[in-house]
Amino acid sequence: MARITDPQKIEDVRRAAMEIIVEYGYRGMSIAAIAKRASVSVGYLYRYYRSKEDLIEDLMNTTLAEIKNDFLRIIMVSKTINEVIFNVTAVLFQLAKEDPVRAQLLATLILDSDIEKIMSIDSKKLKDQAIERIIDLGRKTGEINENFNEDDVLLILLTIPFRYVILKLKEDNPESFFQDEHVINISKICCNALK
């Protein structure tokens, strides 16, 4: 028998999952808590998602797909690391102004070491291609220290802008922290750290 799903209920589930991940992290997320917040039964949720990992994968393929594609496009077409960092940071900060919960979700997932374990093979391939492109580009342009490895580069590029988003979205009047001058400043910090 085919599953009959209410699209609005699924969106409510996705939004509840995003809010819970932002509040408690991936480990603090449970199907029961999501069902309660979304006002659906646990059984309903399990009819649509086999596990919380399945729900995370759905969020990454729906709610975060557009931003993920924007980041990959920027990485693949940029001519310098500075250009990559500036444009990715600008997109991230725009998201923080327009949809703070999605921005916090993205930052939380990026910074959560457990997420790597549940990523699909395709997602891992895309991540590997993106970091390989960044390192190759940085070595060609001299913008990345020759002694840095993939972990060093990821630490700098993921921690600085995404942690900034998490910290500043907790402030009063958070949109004031995501202006052009902040994009420039975070980009400079990242570029200097890579040298």
N, C-alpha and C positions, 0 to 999 in steps of 0.2 A: 504494500500500500504506500502510495506517495505521501510525503510529508506535506501538510498544508501549513504554511507559515504566513503570519501577518507581517508585512514589511515594516509597519510602524513598531511592532513589538521587537523585531530584530534590531531596528535602529535604537530602540530604548535599551536593549541588551548591550549593544556596542557602546553606547554612551555611558551606561553604568559601568561597564568593564574599564573604559578609559578613565573614568573618575576614580575608581577603586585602585587601579594601577598607579595613578598619579598620587593618591593619598597613601597607599600602603606598599607600593612596589609589587613586582611580579610574585614574589613569595607570599605576600600578604593577600593576594587575590584568591578568592575561592568561588566556585560555581554557585554555592549557596548564597554568598554575599551579593553576587551579581544578580541572581534571580530575585532576591529580596528588593534590591534597589530598583530593578527594572519592573517590578510588580508582575513577575511571571513565575510560574512554578519551576522548581528544579527539573522536573520531568520534561517540561516544555523545552527548557534550555538544552537538556541532554538529547532531545530528539533532533535538535539542529546542530549541536556541537558535541563531539565525542569526549572532549576534555578541555581543560583550560588552555592547553597548548594549541588545540584546534581553533579556539576562539582568538588567541593571540595571532595565529597565522591569518585568520580572517581579517582581523584589524589591520594587519600589515598589508594585506592585499586589497583592502577597500579604503579604509579611513586614511591610511598613510601612503597609499599607492602613488597618488599624484605628487606628493612631496619627494618621495623616493625617486621617482622618475625625473623630477626637476634636478635633484642632486646629481644623479647619474649623467644627465645631459650636460650639466655644467662641468663635471669632471672630464667628460670625454671631449668637449669642444674647447676648453680653455687652453691658452698658450703659455700660461705661467702658473705657478703655485699661488702667487699672490692673487691672481684672477680667480682661481678655484676658491680660495678661502674667502675672499671678499664676496663673491656671488652666492656661495652656499650660506654664508652668514647673513647676507641680506635677505635671502629667501626664508631662512629660519626666523629672523627677527620680524619679518612681515607676517609670518604665521603666528608668532607670539602676540602680535597686535590684533590680528583678525580672529584667531581662535586659540586662546590661551590653553584650554584643556588639551587640544590636539598637539600644541607645541610642547606642553609638559609631558604628554604621553610619549611623543617621539624622543624627547630628551631622556626620559626615564628608561625607555627601552634601550636606547643607545648606550646608556651608562650601566645597565644591568648585565652583569657577567653571565647570569643564568640564561639570558635570551639566546646567546650564541648556541647553546646546547639544543634548543628547540627549533632553530631556523631550518627552513627547507633547504634541500640541496641547491635549488635554483637561487635562493636568496644568498646562500654562502658563496656560490659562484660569482654572483653580481658584486658582492662585497669584495671578494678576492680580486676581481677584474678592476674594480674602482681603486683599490689601494695600490695595486700593481701599476696602474696608469699614473697615479699621483707620485709614486716613488720614481718611476721612470722619468716623468716630466721634471720633477724636482732635481734629479741628478743631471739631466740634460741642461737645465737652466742654472744649475749651481745654487738653487734655493734650499736644498736639503743637504744637511751634513752627510758626507760620504760614510761616516761611521754609524749612522742611524739605521736601524732595521725596521721592519714592518710594525713591530710593537711600539717602538719609540714614536714613529710617525702617527700611528693611531691614537696613542696617548695624548699627544698634543692636539691633533685635529678634532678629536671627539670630546675630550674633556673640557677644553677651554670654552668653546662657544655653547655647548649643550649644558654645562654646569652653570654658566652665566644665565641662561634662560631659566633654569630651575630656581636659582637664587633670586633673580629680579622679578619673576612673576609672583613672588611672595611679598613684594614690597607694596606700599601704598602707591597708587598711580603708576602701575607697572609699565604702561605704554610709553612713559617718558624715558625709559631705559633702552628703548629699541629704535632710536633715531639714527640717521646717517652717520653722525659722529661716533656713535657706539659701534656701528659696523666697521668703520675705519679703525677704531682703537682695538677691537678684538682681532681684526685681521692683522694688524701690526704686531700684536702680542704673539699670535700664532706663527707668523712669518719669522719673527726674531727668535722664537723658541726652536724653530727647525734648522737654524743655521749653525 
